[in-house]
Amino acid sequence: MNFKSMNSFIQLLILLLTVIVCSFLAFMIVYYEPDSPGRLPYTYEIKEVYRFEPWQLNLGEIELSYPKGGIIIPAYEQEQFSAAIIKGPGVKPIFLALDGQKFESLKKDIIFVPVKNNLIKSKEIEYFYEQPHLPLVQVLGFPRVFPPPANAFYLHFLTGNGQNYPEPIYSESGERIYCTASLYSLLTVIILLVILILSLDYPYPREWDKFFQTALNPAEILGLLFFAALAFTTESMVRFYGLETCMLFIGYGSGALILFLLSIRKISSPHLGLKETAIGRSMMLAIAIAVLLTFLAAFKIPIGIKPGSFFQHLLIFLLLLLTAALGREIVWRGYIQATLMRLAGPWIGLFSTAILAGAMHILILYFFDPYLLQYPFTLLEGLLFAPAGALIFGLLYLRTKSILGSTLLHALLLFLPEFLVF
């Protein structure tokens, strides 16, 4: 007996049991390795800037010599030492992340003297905030960092432009990396199972089967290559230029316009599923998954919202929905995934889209920030986190037969990290 032939109650029991088992395993991983989830990005506070006397900084794998002393800019998070930028004559400035106990063991009896000149102090503080710190990793829609555990460190030399990441140097156990990969794999499975549970009673339209059985014409296969290239170009523009909302609107908006024109000429047509019957269930499912992702990906309960009026927040959300999320979903779900599902079947098409998203992420890093591929958690972003996000959006599209739900979820995941206070 296969899963599809079982009645809904048995299906529900099997899915719930699997969620419970995965949740237990995820809990055990966090219990065993508390640092495996990472954390939300630091909001560094700088209290003082110091000059230091000659210092031989020995990090084991790397040794830095400051025979003429230098300047150190220590940064704190919730009154705890978290990182510092160290500058000295003849040595490239470094960003160094480590805990306070490890830092004290490196400092030993070196004397730090506060900088009294307010102009120098303000310039050094400004310099600190301009530089790249711990690499940000997008995990299931939320940015996270992975600070080094106790008695470990993360370091990179600063190039001065404050844009691209230099080569990272770190002392990181493979154990935590494996735990992080296992933890977020389990959390992804939990989210996918919850989507299946909440959509068990969704009707399966016959036109969906007809859609899968429709053969692709040569123009649609070429279109698949074209829109994959368009997505790569757009995401590359975001990485290179910044201005995420603007670049996404230009790139994916152009793609949506091209699809509209192709649809009018009946050359090719995306499958958007924009039907009244899909609105309610798509919206409710997207909101439920967004709430679940907020707790699972942030690993914290929100304690408030950012300052601003209701209309300001609503305007920002609508801007993200219309300029970033909608175009992305039309191209990725409405055309790329839909075409791959027609080419290879619904499930192979779903996983192929996820693999394509991960490969594209790694390729963009290779071209624009190649050193970050040497950092294990950024590599995990391409190998696991980006494909996991594509699987979640893709399964939501597959179950609701509409881009409405995935578009709303996409917009919420762009909006909530900037809206909520943790």
C-alpha positions in Angstrom: 0.0 0.0 0.0 1.5 3.3 -1.0 1.0 6.6 0.8 -1.4 8.1 -1.7 -3.8 5.2 -1.4 -4.1 5.5 2.4 -7.0 7.4 3.9 -6.4 11.0 5.2 -6.4 10.0 8.9 -3.6 7.4 8.4 -1.6 9.9 6.3 -2.0 12.5 9.0 -0.8 10.1 11.7 2.3 9.1 9.7 3.2 12.7 8.9 2.7 13.8 12.6 4.8 10.9 13.8 7.6 11.9 11.4 7.4 15.5 12.6 7.7 14.3 16.2 10.7 12.1 15.4 12.4 14.9 13.4 11.7 17.4 16.2 13.2 15.1 18.8 16.4 14.6 16.7 16.7 18.4 16.2 16.4 19.0 19.9 19.1 16.4 20.6 21.4 18.1 18.2 21.0 21.5 19.8 21.4 19.9 23.3 24.6 18.2 22.2 26.0 21.2 20.3 24.3 24.4 21.5 26.3 26.6 19.0 25.0 24.6 16.0 22.0 26.9 15.1 24.2 30.0 14.9 22.6 33.3 16.0 21.0 36.4 14.7 23.5 39.0 13.4 25.4 41.0 16.0 24.5 44.7 16.7 28.0 45.6 17.8 28.5 48.3 20.5 31.9 50.1 20.7 32.7 51.7 24.1 36.3 52.7 23.6 39.2 52.8 21.1 42.6 51.8 22.5 46.2 52.1 21.7 48.3 49.1 22.7 52.0 48.6 23.3 54.2 46.1 21.3 52.3 42.9 21.0 53.0 39.4 19.6 49.6 38.1 18.8 49.8 34.3 18.6 46.7 32.5 17.3 48.4 29.1 16.9 47.8 28.8 13.1 48.8 32.4 12.5 51.2 34.8 14.4 51.0 38.6 14.0 53.7 40.9 15.2 53.1 44.5 16.2 56.6 45.7 17.3 55.4 49.4 17.3 52.1 48.8 18.9 48.8 49.8 17.2 45.1 50.5 17.7 42.4 48.0 18.7 38.7 48.6 18.4 36.9 46.1 20.6 33.2 45.4 20.0 30.6 44.1 22.4 27.2 42.4 22.2 25.0 42.7 25.3 28.1 43.8 27.4 30.1 40.7 26.3 33.3 41.0 24.2 32.6 39.6 20.8 35.1 40.9 18.2 37.7 43.5 17.5 39.5 45.2 14.7 43.3 45.4 15.2 45.5 47.8 13.3 49.3 48.3 13.4 52.1 49.7 11.2 53.4 47.2 8.6 50.5 44.7 9.1 47.1 44.6 7.3 44.2 45.4 9.7 42.4 42.3 10.9 38.8 41.6 12.0 39.0 39.1 14.8 35.9 37.3 16.3 36.3 35.3 19.5 34.9 35.2 23.0 36.1 37.3 25.9 37.9 34.5 27.7 39.9 33.6 24.6 40.7 37.3 24.0 42.0 37.7 27.5 44.3 34.7 27.1 45.7 36.3 23.9 46.0 39.8 25.5 47.9 38.5 28.5 49.5 41.6 30.2 49.5 43.9 27.2 48.4 47.4 28.3 45.5 49.1 26.5 45.3 52.9 26.7 42.1 54.7 25.7 42.4 57.1 22.7 41.6 60.6 24.0 41.4 62.4 20.7 37.7 62.4 19.8 38.3 62.9 16.1 40.6 59.8 15.9 38.2 57.9 18.0 35.1 58.7 15.9 37.1 57.9 12.7 38.1 54.5 14.0 34.6 53.7 15.1 33.3 54.7 11.7 36.0 52.5 10.1 34.8 49.5 12.2 31.3 49.7 11.0 32.3 50.1 7.4 34.2 46.8 7.4 32.9 43.3 6.8 32.4 41.4 10.0 31.3 37.8 10.4 29.8 36.5 7.1 26.0 36.7 7.0 24.3 33.4 6.0 20.7 33.3 4.9 19.1 30.4 6.7 15.5 29.6 5.8 14.7 33.2 5.2 16.5 34.7 8.2 20.1 36.1 8.3 22.4 34.3 10.8 26.0 34.4 11.8 28.1 31.6 13.2 30.5 33.0 15.8 33.4 30.8 16.8 32.8 28.6 19.8 34.8 28.9 23.0 38.5 28.8 22.6 38.2 29.2 18.8 38.5 32.2 16.5 37.5 33.7 13.2 39.8 36.2 11.4 40.1 37.9 8.1 42.5 40.6 6.9 40.8 43.9 5.8 41.4 45.2 2.3 40.0 48.7 3.0 37.2 48.7 0.5 34.7 47.3 2.9 32.9 45.4 0.2 34.2 41.9 -0.7 35.2 39.4 1.9 38.9 38.5 2.0 40.1 35.0 2.8 38.8 33.8 6.1 41.0 32.1 8.6 39.3 30.2 11.4 39.7 27.4 13.9 36.4 25.5 13.6 35.7 21.9 14.5 34.1 19.8 11.8 31.7 18.5 14.4 29.7 21.8 14.7 29.5 22.1 10.9 28.0 18.6 10.6 25.6 19.3 13.5 24.5 22.6 11.8 23.9 20.8 8.5 22.0 18.0 10.2 19.9 20.4 12.3 18.8 22.6 9.4 18.1 19.5 7.3 15.8 18.2 9.9 14.1 21.6 10.3 13.6 21.8 6.5 12.0 18.3 6.6 9.7 19.5 9.5 8.5 22.5 7.5 7.9 20.4 4.4 5.9 17.9 6.4 3.9 20.7 8.0 3.0 22.0 4.5 1.8 18.5 3.6 -0.2 18.2 6.8 -1.9 21.6 6.3 -2.7 20.8 2.7 -3.9 17.2 3.1 -7.5 18.2 2.3 -6.7 20.4 -0.7 -8.4 19.2 -3.8 -6.3 17.9 -6.7 -7.5 19.5 -9.9 -7.6 17.4 -13.0 -6.1 20.2 -15.1 -2.9 19.7 -13.0 -2.5 16.2 -14.5 -3.2 17.6 -17.9 -0.6 20.3 -17.4 2.1 17.7 -16.5 1.2 15.6 -19.6 1.5 18.6 -22.0 4.7 18.1 -24.0 7.2 21.0 -24.1 7.8 22.6 -27.4 11.4 23.7 -28.4 10.6 27.4 -27.6 9.7 26.4 -24.0 13.0 24.4 -23.5 15.0 27.4 -24.8 12.9 29.6 -22.5 14.0 27.4 -19.6 17.6 28.2 -20.4 16.9 31.8 -21.0 15.0 32.4 -17.7 17.6 30.4 -15.7 20.2 32.8 -17.2 18.0 35.8 -16.4 17.7 34.6 -12.8 21.5 34.2 -12.5 22.1 37.6 -14.0 19.6 39.2 -11.6 21.0 37.6 -8.5 24.5 38.5 -9.6 23.5 42.1 -10.0 22.1 42.0 -6.4 25.5 40.6 -5.2 27.6 43.1 -7.1 25.6 46.3 -6.9 23.5 45.8 -3.7 20.2 47.7 -4.0 18.4 44.4 -3.6 14.8 45.6 -4.1 15.7 47.7 -7.2 17.8 45.0 -8.9 15.2 42.3 -8.2 12.5 44.5 -9.7 14.5 45.3 -12.8 15.6 41.7 -13.4 12.6 39.7 -12.5 10.2 42.4 -13.5 11.7 42.1 -17.0 11.3 38.4 -16.9 7.6 38.7 -15.9 7.0 41.2 -18.7 8.6 38.8 -21.3 6.5 35.9 -20.0 3.4 38.1 -20.3 4.3 39.0 -23.9 5.0 35.3 -24.8 1.7 34.3 -23.2 -0.2 36.8 -25.4 1.6 35.5 -28.5 0.8 31.9 -27.3 4.5 30.9 -27.7 4.8 29.9 -24.0 2.9 30.5 -20.8 3.8 30.3 -17.1 1.6 28.4 -14.8 0.6 30.9 -12.2 -2.6 29.4 -10.8 -4.3 32.8 -10.3 -7.7 31.5 -9.4 -10.2 32.7 -6.8 -10.4 29.2 -5.3 -6.6 29.3 -4.6 -6.5 32.6 -2.8 -7.8 31.6 0.6 -5.9 28.4 1.1 -2.7 29.8 -0.4 -2.8 32.8 1.9 -3.5 30.9 5.1 -0.9 28.2 4.3 1.8 30.9 3.6 1.1 32.8 6.8 1.2 29.6 8.9 4.5 28.6 7.3 5.9 32.1 7.8 5.1 31.9 11.5 6.7 28.5 11.8 9.8 29.7 10.0 10.1 32.7 12.2 10.5 30.5 15.3 12.5 27.7 13.7 14.9 29.9 11.7 15.3 32.8 14.2 15.5 30.4 17.2 14.0 33.3 19.2 10.6 34.6 20.1 10.0 38.2 18.8 9.7 40.7 21.6 8.4 43.6 19.6 8.4 45.4 16.3 10.6 48.1 14.7 9.5 51.7 15.2 7.1 53.1 12.5 3.5 53.5 11.8 1.2 50.8 10.5 1.0 52.5 7.1 4.8 52.7 6.9 5.2 49.0 7.6 2.4 48.2 5.2 4.0 50.2 2.5 7.3 48.5 2.9 5.7 45.1 2.8 3.7 45.9 -0.3 6.9 47.2 -1.9 8.7 44.0 -1.2 5.8 42.0 -2.4 5.4 43.7 -5.7 9.0 44.5 -6.5 10.9 41.5 -5.2 8.8 38.5 -4.3 6.2 38.6 -7.1 8.7 38.7 -10.0 11.0 36.1 -8.4 8.1 33.7 -8.0 6.7 34.2 -11.5 10.1 33.3 -13.0 11.2 30.6 -10.5 7.9 28.9 -9.7 5.6 30.0 -12.5 8.1 29.2 -15.3 11.3 27.4 -14.2 9.8 24.9 -11.8 6.6 24.5 -13.8 8.6 23.7 -16.9 10.9 21.3 -15.1 7.8 19.5 -13.7 6.4 19.1 -17.2 9.8 17.9 -18.4 10.5 15.3 -15.6 7.4 15.0 -13.4 6.3 17.0 -10.3 8.7 15.7 -7.7 11.8 15.5 -9.9 10.9 19.0 -11.1 10.7 20.2 -7.6 14.0 18.9 -6.5 15.7 19.9 -9.8 14.6 23.5 -9.1 16.1 23.3 -5.6 19.4 22.0 -7.0 19.5 24.7 -9.6 18.9 27.4 -6.9 21.8 26.0 -4.8 24.2 25.7 -7.8 23.4 29.2 -8.9 24.1 30.5 -5.4 27.5 28.8 -5.3 28.4 30.0 -8.8 27.6 33.6 -7.8 29.8 33.3 -4.8 32.6 31.8 -7.0 32.5 34.9 -9.3 31.9 37.7 -6.7 33.1 36.5 -3.3 35.3 33.4 -4.0 37.0 33.4 -0.6 33.6 32.9 1.1 33.5 29.4 -0.4 36.3 28.5 2.0 34.1 29.4 4.9 32.0 26.3 5.7 28.8 28.0 6.7 28.7 30.1 3.6 29.3 26.9 1.6 26.4 25.3 3.5 24.2 28.2 2.3 24.7 27.0 -1.3 24.7 23.3 -0.6 21.8 23.3 1.9 20.1 26.5 2.9 19.3 27.9 -0.6 18.0 24.5 -1.9 16.0 24.2 1.3 14.3 27.5 0.7 13.6 26.6 -2.9 12.0 23.3 -1.7 9.7 25.1 0.7 8.6 27.6 -1.9 8.3 24.9 -4.5 6.3 22.5 -2.4 3.9 25.3 -1.4 3.5 26.0 -5.1 3.0 22.3 -5.9 0.4 21.8 -3.2 -1.6 24.9 -3.8 -1.2 24.9 -7.6 -0.6 28.7 -7.4 2.2 31.2 -7.0 0.0 33.2 -4.6 1.1 31.3 -1.5 4.8 31.2 -2.4 4.8 34.9 -3.3 3.2 35.9 0.0 5.6 33.6 2.0 8.5 35.1 0.0 7.4 38.6 0.8 6.9 37.8 4.5 10.4 36.3 4.7 11.9 39.4 3.2 9.8 41.7 5.5 9.7 39.9 8.9 13.5 40.0 9.7 13.4 43.8 9.2 10.1 44.2 11.0 10.5 42.1 14.2 12.7 42.8 17.2 14.2 39.7 18.8 
